[in-house]
Amino acid sequence: METWKFASYIEENKEYKIEGINIWNHDWHCADRKIEVIGPRTGNPYLFNQYEIRTPEKIVTFVAGEFSDELMGLYMREGNGFQKSS
């Protein structure tokens, strides 16, 4: 089973990079999967969509969605060098 960890709050159109790719400069392809994640502030569960960004060099996968407090959150797969953004 995959474990997804909170990476960062994100603001629409404010630069945020995953593996050097600014997520707002690319189309997000929905993987038609809902992933249960835990909100970092409240500990409440949320069902967010899993997305992929495909470039000629790589594919990055993440989970993103909006919390009830109108903040967007981004989650990354645990492992594979995952480091929480500051």
HUUR-V779112 format. One record per residue. N is the residue number from 1. OMEGA is omega in whole degrees, -180 to 180 (* if undefined). Layout:
{{N | OMEGA} {N | OMEGA}}
//
This chain:
{{1 | 179} {2 | 175} {3 | 180} {4 | -178} {5 | 177} {6 | 179} {7 | -175} {8 | 163} {9 | 179} {10 | 176} {11 | -179} {12 | 178} {13 | 173} {14 | -173} {15 | 172} {16 | -176} {17 | 170} {18 | -179} {19 | 177} {20 | -178} {21 | 175} {22 | -173} {23 | -177} {24 | 179} {25 | -175} {26 | 173} {27 | 175} {28 | 178} {29 | -179} {30 | -178} {31 | -178} {32 | 176} {33 | 172} {34 | -179} {35 | 176} {36 | 178} {37 | -180} {38 | 179} {39 | -175} {40 | -179} {41 | -172} {42 | -174} {43 | 179} {44 | 176} {45 | 176} {46 | 172} {47 | -179} {48 | 178} {49 | 172} {50 | -178} {51 | 173} {52 | 168} {53 | -178} {54 | 173} {55 | 177} {56 | -176} {57 | -173} {58 | 173} {59 | 175} {60 | -177} {61 | 179} {62 | 176} {63 | -179} {64 | 177} {65 | -178} {66 | 175} {67 | -179} {68 | 180} {69 | 176} {70 | 172} {71 | 175} {72 | 178} {73 | 179} {74 | -179} {75 | 178} {76 | 177} {77 | 177} {78 | -179} {79 | 180} {80 | 177} {81 | -180} {82 | 174} {83 | 179} {84 | 176} {85 | 177} {86 | *}}
//
